[in-house]
């Protein structure tokens, strides 16, 4: 049977009559866009995403940087003081010599919080920021992305690199377009951007790295990557043509990437880089409890569900969470149903109120509100004032007490609250667990973020090579596509 040579081995040339074609070597670092590696100074086109409330830890970011990959610290839900402490640690360990970044999450309910984090990121010269859950461009995002723009002999140079994580084409278009002129004028009037930065902003996209986020954990639109990524790539091509940018916008892929075949498929679709999230939550470096890591290591792709989001509860926005081993999704959904059906805490029927106090809150609603009031009095007293004027807002804040605490209970491994753990999780965890079963990565204690990444990339290269051979006419056995994890 004819064969294909990848290279000449042992100095012995094969009989030319047995050669169908020749393929060069294929290395994992060649799977994505070389420009992505060059711009960010990376070895591999792989990003560990920004799991919120510090689940994506500084340890994870440092490990990724040391392996020539990019990691984003999960700053969403943390106070600016905690974010700054993380920046101190990353500055000392990595400085500007290695690529690393921080998350900026959209906070429509707390715009002051979002602006405070932007202030911090600009002041501390954080060079890479991943913007997530944004439904539209905001002045804070524009300020970060356009700060430091300057013209050099090689063209317009960016100081700050904005990664926009999106799942809808209408949002992608906003980030692929130049910054809105009205926002630029407003920021210039406040002295937050210079006239030169505003002028140059008209010639570059707001974000040169746009991540198409498919069916992921946490905030998600549950899109299939095979549908979403081609649509976003087409948006990119139209933006390039319309605006005539000197550099191409790079589109990455996230969501549902839990095994080598999925990663290989993302690159075959044209992804410049891949982003993983859910699977890293089971990694050694992840800032969550061992109890959660065990739950994740046992999950299948069907062990997930949608539940109300704490940060956008009143808007009806949902997040994808783990269903196996926890009742959080069911209980949070019940809370939103009660919120939708009633005008205030006082109008909730006595039987329903009693059930919530017994099964969900484990204390009286009066106690829940008192704790909630104290929290918001310290964080943003305007929320307390609004709650006094608007009974439904008061009810929403009280119900958010449960949603917010549920994620903290999971992260700390709160004893007695196991059935209330909120664990942001996508179906990728099931594919990952199926793939690693019987290998060293089956044990959560062996799941370092770098071993996960290296094995996925190595496996994706193997799967890609197998497909290349098959497309050249070689009868490739199924085993050629089955890369088994091994210590790398």
C-alpha positions in Angstrom: 0.0 0.0 0.0 1.2 3.5 -0.8 2.4 5.7 2.1 3.2 9.3 2.8 6.6 10.4 4.1 6.6 13.0 6.9 10.4 13.2 6.7 13.4 11.0 5.8 14.2 8.8 8.7 17.5 7.2 9.6 19.0 8.5 6.4 17.1 6.0 4.3 15.0 7.2 1.4 11.8 5.3 0.7 11.2 3.8 -2.7 9.7 6.7 -4.7 7.1 4.3 -6.1 5.7 4.0 -2.5 5.4 7.7 -2.0 2.0 9.4 -2.5 3.0 12.8 -1.2 5.3 14.5 1.3 4.2 16.4 4.4 6.5 18.7 6.5 6.6 18.2 10.3 3.6 19.7 12.2 4.2 21.2 15.6 1.5 22.3 18.1 2.8 25.9 18.0 2.0 26.0 14.3 -1.7 25.3 14.6 -2.9 28.9 15.0 -2.0 32.3 13.5 1.7 33.1 13.7 0.8 36.8 14.0 -0.9 36.1 17.3 2.3 34.5 18.7 4.5 37.4 17.3 2.3 40.2 18.7 2.0 38.8 22.1 5.4 37.1 22.4 4.0 33.6 22.9 5.2 30.1 21.9 1.7 28.5 21.6 -1.6 29.9 20.4 -3.4 28.9 23.6 -5.1 31.0 26.3 -6.3 30.0 29.7 -9.5 32.1 30.2 -10.4 34.4 33.1 -12.6 32.3 35.4 -14.3 34.8 37.7 -13.7 35.7 41.4 -10.1 34.6 41.2 -10.7 31.0 40.2 -8.2 31.8 37.4 -5.5 32.5 39.9 -2.2 34.4 39.7 -0.6 30.9 40.0 -2.4 29.8 36.9 -1.4 33.0 35.0 2.3 32.5 36.0 2.3 28.9 35.0 0.9 29.7 31.6 3.4 32.5 31.0 6.2 30.2 32.0 5.1 27.7 29.3 4.9 30.3 26.6 1.1 30.6 26.7 -1.3 33.4 27.8 -3.3 33.4 31.0 -5.9 36.0 32.2 -6.4 36.6 35.9 -10.1 36.2 36.9 -10.8 39.6 38.4 -14.5 39.6 37.8 -16.4 39.9 41.1 -13.3 41.1 43.1 -12.8 44.5 44.6 -10.3 46.8 43.0 -8.1 46.3 46.1 -7.9 42.6 45.6 -7.3 43.1 41.9 -4.4 45.4 42.6 -2.9 42.9 45.0 -2.9 40.4 42.2 -1.3 43.0 39.9 1.5 43.5 42.4 2.2 39.8 42.4 2.1 39.4 38.7 4.3 42.5 38.1 6.9 41.1 40.4 6.8 37.6 38.9 6.4 38.4 35.2 6.7 42.2 34.7 6.5 43.2 31.1 8.9 40.5 29.8 6.2 37.8 29.6 2.6 38.0 28.3 -0.2 38.0 30.9 -3.5 39.7 31.3 -6.5 40.5 33.5 -10.3 40.3 33.0 -12.7 43.2 32.8 -16.3 42.1 33.0 -19.2 44.2 32.0 -21.1 45.4 35.2 -24.3 47.2 34.0 -25.6 47.1 37.6 -22.4 48.6 39.0 -20.9 51.0 36.4 -18.8 52.6 39.1 -17.1 49.3 39.8 -16.3 48.8 36.1 -14.8 52.3 35.8 -12.8 51.7 39.0 -11.2 48.6 37.5 -10.5 50.4 34.2 -8.8 53.2 36.2 -6.7 50.6 37.9 -5.7 48.8 34.7 -4.7 52.0 32.9 -2.8 53.3 35.9 -0.9 50.1 36.4 -0.1 49.7 32.7 -1.7 46.3 32.3 -1.0 45.5 28.7 -3.6 42.8 28.0 -7.3 42.8 29.1 -10.0 40.3 28.2 -13.4 42.0 28.1 -16.2 39.6 28.8 -20.1 39.7 29.0 -20.2 43.1 27.3 -23.4 43.6 25.3 -22.2 46.9 23.9 -19.1 49.0 23.9 -18.7 51.3 26.9 -16.5 54.4 27.5 -14.3 52.4 29.9 -13.5 49.8 27.3 -12.7 52.6 24.7 -10.5 54.4 27.2 -8.5 51.2 27.9 -8.1 50.2 24.3 -7.1 53.6 23.0 -4.7 54.7 25.8 -1.1 54.7 24.5 -1.9 54.6 20.8 1.0 56.2 18.9 2.3 56.4 15.4 5.7 54.9 14.6 7.7 54.2 11.4 6.0 50.8 11.2 2.5 52.2 11.6 0.1 52.7 14.5 1.4 51.0 17.6 -0.8 49.8 20.6 0.3 49.9 24.2 -2.9 48.1 25.4 -4.2 44.9 23.8 -8.0 44.4 24.2 -9.3 40.8 23.8 -13.1 41.0 23.3 -15.0 37.8 24.2 -18.2 37.8 22.3 -20.9 35.4 21.2 -23.1 37.6 18.9 -22.2 39.2 15.6 -23.8 42.5 16.4 -21.5 42.8 19.4 -18.4 41.5 17.5 -19.0 44.3 14.9 -18.7 46.9 17.6 -15.4 45.6 18.8 -14.1 45.2 15.2 -14.9 48.8 14.4 -13.0 51.9 15.4 -14.0 53.4 18.7 -17.2 55.5 18.5 -16.3 59.2 17.9 -18.8 60.4 20.5 -17.1 58.3 23.2 -13.7 59.5 22.1 -14.8 63.1 22.3 -16.3 62.6 25.8 -13.1 60.9 27.0 -10.9 63.6 25.5 -13.1 66.3 27.2 -12.5 64.6 30.6 -8.7 64.4 29.9 -8.8 60.6 29.8 -7.5 60.4 26.2 -5.2 62.8 24.3 -6.1 64.4 21.0 -3.5 62.2 19.3 -4.9 59.0 20.8 -8.4 60.0 19.6 -7.1 60.7 16.1 -5.3 57.4 15.8 -8.2 55.5 17.2 -10.2 56.2 14.0 -7.7 54.0 12.1 -7.6 50.8 14.2 -10.2 48.4 15.5 -11.2 48.7 19.1 -10.0 45.1 19.6 -7.5 43.2 17.4 -8.1 40.0 19.2 -11.8 38.9 19.2 -12.7 35.6 20.9 -15.8 33.8 19.6 -17.2 32.2 22.7 -19.5 29.3 22.0 -21.2 26.9 24.5 -19.2 27.8 27.6 -19.5 27.9 31.4 -20.8 31.0 33.1 -22.3 33.7 30.8 -23.1 32.1 27.5 -25.5 32.1 24.6 -25.0 28.3 24.1 -23.9 28.7 20.5 -22.4 25.8 18.7 -18.8 26.7 17.7 -19.3 25.3 14.2 -22.0 27.9 13.7 -20.6 30.8 15.6 -17.0 30.9 14.5 -17.6 31.1 10.7 -20.1 33.9 11.3 -17.6 35.9 13.4 -14.8 35.3 10.8 -17.1 36.6 8.1 -17.7 39.7 10.3 -14.0 40.1 10.6 -13.5 40.0 6.8 -16.2 42.6 6.2 -14.7 44.9 8.9 -11.2 44.5 7.3 -12.7 45.4 3.9 -14.8 48.3 5.1 -12.1 50.0 7.3 -8.9 49.0 5.4 -7.0 48.2 8.6 -3.2 47.8 8.2 -3.2 44.6 10.4 -5.7 41.8 10.4 -8.1 41.2 13.3 -7.4 37.9 14.9 -10.3 35.7 15.8 -10.0 33.1 18.5 -12.3 30.2 19.6 -13.6 29.4 23.1 -16.4 27.2 24.5 -16.7 23.5 24.2 -13.0 22.8 23.9 -12.4 19.8 26.1 -10.5 17.3 23.9 -7.9 17.3 21.1 -10.4 16.8 18.3 -12.4 19.9 19.4 -9.2 22.0 19.5 -8.1 20.7 16.1 -11.5 21.5 14.7 -11.3 25.1 16.0 -8.0 25.6 14.3 -9.3 24.0 11.1 -12.2 26.5 11.1 -9.6 29.3 11.1 -9.2 30.2 14.7 -6.1 32.2 15.4 -5.9 30.9 19.0 -8.0 28.8 21.4 -9.3 29.6 24.8 -10.2 27.1 27.6 -12.0 27.8 30.8 -14.3 25.2 32.3 -11.7 22.4 32.2 -9.1 24.6 33.9 -11.4 24.9 36.9 -10.5 21.3 37.8 -6.7 22.2 37.5 -4.4 22.1 40.5 -3.8 25.9 40.3 -7.5 26.8 40.1 -8.8 28.9 43.0 -11.7 26.7 44.0 -12.2 23.9 46.5 -11.1 20.3 46.2 -14.8 19.4 46.6 -15.6 21.3 43.4 -12.7 19.8 41.6 -13.9 16.3 42.5 -17.4 17.1 41.3 -16.0 18.4 38.0 -13.8 15.4 37.5 -16.9 13.2 37.7 -19.2 15.2 35.4 -20.4 14.2 31.9 -21.4 16.6 29.2 -25.1 16.3 30.2 -24.4 17.3 33.8 -25.0 21.0 33.3 -27.9 23.4 33.2 -28.7 27.1 32.9 -29.5 29.2 36.0 -30.1 32.9 36.8 -26.9 35.1 36.9 -26.2 36.9 40.1 -24.8 40.0 38.4 -27.7 40.4 35.9 -30.5 38.8 37.8 -33.1 41.5 37.1 -32.3 41.4 33.4 -33.1 37.6 33.2 -29.6 36.8 32.1 -28.5 33.2 32.8 -25.2 31.4 33.3 -24.3 27.8 32.6 -23.6 25.8 35.8 -22.8 22.3 37.0 -26.0 20.3 37.8 -24.4 17.1 39.1 -24.0 17.0 42.9 -25.7 20.3 43.5 -29.2 21.8 43.7 -28.1 25.4 43.0 -29.5 25.5 39.5 -32.9 24.3 40.5 -33.0 26.6 43.6 -31.8 29.7 41.8 -34.4 29.1 39.0 -37.1 28.9 41.7 -36.0 32.3 43.1 -36.2 33.9 39.7 -39.7 32.5 39.2 -40.8 33.9 42.6 -39.2 37.3 41.7 -41.1 37.3 38.3 -44.4 36.5 40.0 -44.4 39.0 42.8 -43.9 42.7 43.4 -42.1 42.6 46.7 -40.9 40.4 49.5 -44.0 41.3 51.5 -46.4 40.0 48.8 -44.8 36.5 48.6 -47.3 34.0 49.9 -46.6 32.7 53.4 -46.2 29.1 52.2 -43.7 30.0 49.5 -41.8 32.3 51.8 -41.5 29.5 54.4 -40.3 27.1 51.8 -37.6 29.5 50.6 -36.4 30.2 54.1 -36.2 26.5 54.9 -34.8 25.0 51.7 -32.8 27.9 50.1 -31.8 30.6 52.6 -31.8 28.6 55.8 -32.7 31.7 57.6 -35.5 34.2 57.6 -35.9 36.7 54.7 -35.7 39.4 57.2 -32.2 38.2 58.2 -31.2 37.9 54.5 -32.3 41.4 53.8 -30.4 42.8 56.9 -27.2 41.1 55.7 -27.8 42.3 52.2 -28.4 45.9 53.4 -25.2 45.9 55.3 -23.2 44.6 52.3 -24.6 47.2 49.9 -24.3 50.0 52.5 -20.6 49.4 52.5 -20.2 48.7 48.8 -22.6 51.2 47.2 -25.2 52.9 49.4 -27.2 54.0 46.4 -28.4 50.4 46.0 -29.9 50.6 49.5 -31.6 53.9 48.7 -33.0 52.5 45.5 -34.3 49.3 47.4 -36.2 51.5 49.8 -37.9 53.2 46.9 -38.4 50.1 44.7 -39.7 47.0 46.5 -38.9 44.7 43.5 -35.3 45.9 43.5 -35.1 45.1 47.2 -36.4 41.6 46.5 -33.9 41.1 43.7 -31.0 42.2 46.0 -32.2 39.8 48.7 -32.4 36.9 46.2 -29.0 37.8 44.8 -27.7 37.1 48.4 -28.2 33.4 47.7 -26.7 33.5 44.2 -23.6 35.4 45.3 -23.0 33.3 48.4 -23.5 30.1 46.4 -20.4 30.7 44.3 -18.4 31.7 47.4 -19.5 28.5 49.2 -18.3 26.4 46.2 -15.0 28.3 46.0 -14.2 27.9 49.7 -15.7 24.4 50.1 -18.2 25.5 52.7 -19.2 22.5 54.8 -23.0 21.9 55.0 -23.7 24.0 51.8 -22.6 21.3 49.3 -26.0 21.2 47.6 -25.9 25.0 47.1 -22.5 25.1 45.3 -22.7 27.3 42.2 -20.0 26.0 39.8 -19.8 27.7 36.4 -19.4 24.9 33.9 -19.8 24.1 30.3 -20.2 20.7 28.4 -16.5 20.7 27.7 -15.9 19.1 31.1 -17.7 16.0 30.0 -15.6 15.6 26.8 -12.4 16.3 28.8 -13.3 13.6 31.4 -14.1 11.1 28.7 -10.8 11.8 27.0 -8.6 11.6 30.1 -10.3 8.5 31.6 -7.6 5.8 32.3 -4.7 8.3 31.9 -2.7 10.3 34.5 -5.0 13.3 34.0 -8.0 11.4 35.3 -6.7 12.3 38.8 -7.5 15.9 39.6 -4.2 16.1 41.6 -2.3 15.6 38.3 -4.3 18.2 36.3 -1.9 21.2 36.1 -3.0 23.9 33.7 0.1 23.4 31.6 -0.3 19.7 31.4 -3.9 20.1 30.3 -2.8 22.7 27.7 0.2 20.8 26.3 -1.7 17.6 25.9 -4.6 19.3 24.2 -2.3 21.0 21.7 -0.2 17.9 21.2 -3.3 15.9 20.6 -4.7 18.5 18.2 -1.5 18.3 16.2 -1.9 14.5 16.0 -5.5 14.7 14.9 -4.7 17.4 12.3 -1.9 15.3 10.9 -4.2 12.3 10.7 -6.7 14.3 8.8 -4.0 15.6 6.4 -2.9 12.1 5.7 -6.5 11.0 5.0 -7.1 13.9 2.7 -4.1 12.9 0.7 -5.6 9.5 0.0 -4.1 7.4 2.8 -6.3 4.9 4.6 -5.8 6.2 8.1 -7.0 3.9 10.9 -9.3 5.3 13.7 -6.5 4.8 16.2 -4.5 7.5 14.5 -7.0 10.1 15.8 -7.0 8.8 19.4 -4.2 10.7 21.2 -3.9 9.6 24.8 -2.7 12.1 27.5 0.8 11.6 28.7 3.1 13.7 30.9 4.7 16.3 28.7 
